[in-house]
Amino acid sequence: MSTPLRAPTVEPWIVPGSRETALPFPLRVRRGRLEYADETSADRTPSGVLLHRGLRSLPEGRRGRPRYQLVHPARQRAAMLDNLCQICGGPASVVPELGGTLFLLIGHDTRAEGAITLRPPLCAGRRCARAAVEECHEIQRRGHTAVRVRSPLVYGYSGRIHAPGPFGRPVYRGEDLTLPPGHARSRWLLAATVAVRLQDCTPVDLAAERRAA
Ligand SMILES: [Zn+2]
């Protein structure tokens, strides 16, 4: 008999709430690529990747019920690009003497070197580390590997691939990809989240780190 999964008690920063509803995103096809009908310069990365406008962002306490199965696109991107903890939204743990920035991968003994992840880093706070390890259902099922990463590098963006449809409307046929900027299919990508490649990794024991702190 399997152990029942523990109900989460923490609302991770990158998890959207039920009141954080979708922002309008009027997509269309022009000049052989995906774009917004009312696009502004804030809608694309400097390399030209179209960003998913995502969900409204409300302050903590006003977000409604956490939707644990989803990721808030703007907060995931901020966590990856600004090195923020996926659980509390504060600064991630970066300790050069211990190997760099703290990341958690799904699965026991997962090979971290060169891995591409959509899971933002963590701070070393007891509450955040405990929530990430003990309350993530996927980690409860498959275990985890904690690593410190000296060189986390933005690899690309992940999201839905669209195709030109009738009347200049794009269609989504269920294909989701993670692509580096400049990839030929990037012009059809609605980029929801940032993917980071982990380089110069050192496996760590979170409990031992806490005991030594
Ligand atoms: Zn944290």
Boltz pocket constraint, residues with backbone or C-beta under 6 A from the ligand:
constraints:
  - pocket:
      binder: B
      contacts: [[A, 85], [A, 86], [A, 87], [A, 88], [A, 89], [A, 90], [A, 91], [A, 122], [A, 123], [A, 124], [A, 125], [A, 128]]
      max_distance: 6.0
